[in-house]
């Protein structure tokens, strides 16, 4: 089994290190975050760091890289206070991955991919059309991570849309039915398949 000490990691070539450290934590969610600037320019970008924060209130968060360079998604969220989270699925993998390219804020990734924007109700920020799970979010707060200058941004779910065949009677969202993707590292995509659900566990005493 290969072993890497802290010194080994610190001394690695940059690309090897980011591939190694980004993939060793395990599979991550694959989501497209939709935003809109105050001037009306839509932005959509792929993120692998969306995570559950709590259910009551319904909070999700995601991590942003250091803002020492322009981060269009972050700037748009701070300007408007709103964003959407859209699950990446098998049929849009290539288009979703392309949104990681760094476009100028005056350009919309929707214009350079086959992804389509969609609006629901009175919500002014775009969803990604045909995403099996679409979540409307309202900015709540953020926390700086001093160790590496990243930011944990937290939002509250205001509206949740789920494809009919994914939602089970007990509220469980069966993502495998929607061929929802996960990310391994920076560029490895998988389509997980649900194997089983297990009961709530109690101590054996």
N, C-alpha and C positions, 0 to 999 in steps of 0.2 A: 504494500500500500504506500503510495507516494506521501511524503511528509514535508510540510513547508513550515519553517519557523517564522517568527515575526520578522527577523532579519531577511530571510529569503523573500518574503512578501514585499518588504520595503525596497529590496534591490532588484525586483523583477522589471523586465521590460514593460512599458506602460500598457500596451495592448493586451499582453498576456495576463497582466495583473487584473485589469478591469474585467476581462473575460472570466477569469478564475473566481474573483470575489463576487461578481454579479450572478454567477451560476451556482455557487456552492450553497447558497441559502435555500435552494429548492424552487419549486414551481411558483410563479407569481401570477396574479390576475392580469388580464390584457384588456385595457379599457381605452376608449377614445373620449377625451374630455373636450367638450364643445364650449366655446366662449364667444363673446362678441364685444368689440371695442365700443367706446362711446361714439366713435364716428361711424359705426355701423358695419365694420369689417368683421366677418366671421373667421374664427380660428378653430381648427380641430387638430389635436395632437395625441399621440399614443403615450400611455403611461402604464407602468408595471408596478406601481406602488400604492394603488388604492387599497385601503384597508378598513375593516369594520371598527368603529370607535365605541358605539353603544346603540342600544335599541330604544331607549326611552330617556331623552328624545332620540330620534333616529338620526345618528351621526355617522358620517363616513369621512375619512381623511386621506390625503395623499402627500407624498414628499416631493419637493421641488429642489432641483439642483441650485447651487449658489447663484444669486442674482447679480453677480459681478458682470454678467453679460445679459443681453436682453432676453427676457422670458415672456413671450407674448401671452401665453395662457395666464400666467400670474398677473401681469399688468392688466389684462382685461377683467379678471375677477376682481381685482382691487378697484377698478374703475366702476364696475356695474354691480358687483356684489352677487352675481349669479353665474352658474355654470351647469353643464350636464355631464353625466357619466353614461357611456354607452358601451355595452359589452361587444368585444370583437368576436366574430364568428368565422367559421371556416371559409366561407365564400368571399370574405373581404380581407384576408390575411395580407396580401401584397399591397393593397391600397392603404390599409391601416398602417403598415410598417413604413410606407413612404412618408407619412406625416411626421416622422422623426427628423426629416430634412428641415434645415433652418431657413424658412422663408421670411422675408421682410414683413413687418406688421401690416403694411399696406396691401398685402396679398392674402388671399384665402386658400387654404389647402383644399377646400372643396373644388376650386377651379383647376387643380392640378392632379386630381385623382378622380376615380369613378364613384367616390363616396357622395351621397346626396344628403343635403340638409333637409330637415323636417321641423315644422313648428306644431305645437300642441297647445290648445287653450289660449290663454293670455300670456303664456311664457314667451319672453322675447329672445331667449338664447336658443340656438339651434340644437336639435337632437340629430343623431345619425339615423337616417331612414333604414328600416328593416333590422335594426339592432334588436335582438330578442329581449334584452332588458335595457330600458331607457329610464334614467333617473334625473329628475330636476333637483338642483341643489341651490341652497342659499348660504353664502359665506357667513361663518360664525366667528372664527378666530384663527390665529396662527401662532406657532411657537418656533423660534429660531433654535437650531441644533448647533450649539457653539463648537462642537468637536470638528465639524467639517463645513460650517456655514450653509447648510441646507435648511429648508423650512418645512415644517409639518403644517399643512393647511387643513382646517376642519370646516366642514359644511353640514347643514341639516337638510334632510330629504324633505322636499315640499310636495313632490308628486312622483309616483312610481308606476311605470308601465311595464307589464310582463306579457310575453306571448302566451296565448291561451294554453298551449300544450305543455308549457313548462311548469305551470303552477299546480301543485298538488293540494289535496283537501286540507292538509294540516298546515299549509302556508309555506312548505318547503319548495324552493325554486330548483327544479331539476335541470341544471345547466347542460347536462350531457345530451338532453333531448334537443337543445338548440345548437349543438355543435359549437359551444362556446370555447374559445381558445384560452390557453395559458402560455406564459412566457418562461423559458428556461434561459437565464442569462440576459443578454441584450438582443439576441436575434434568433433564438431557437423557439419555434412555436409548436405546441402540441394541442391535440383535441382530446381532452380527458373523457373517459367513459365511466359512469357511476357503476361501482361494483356492488356495494351494499350500503344500507343504513343500519346503524346499531342503536340499541335502546340506551336511554339515560342510565348511567352507571352509578351504583351505590356501593359503599364499602362492604366487603364480605365478612362482616363481623356481626 
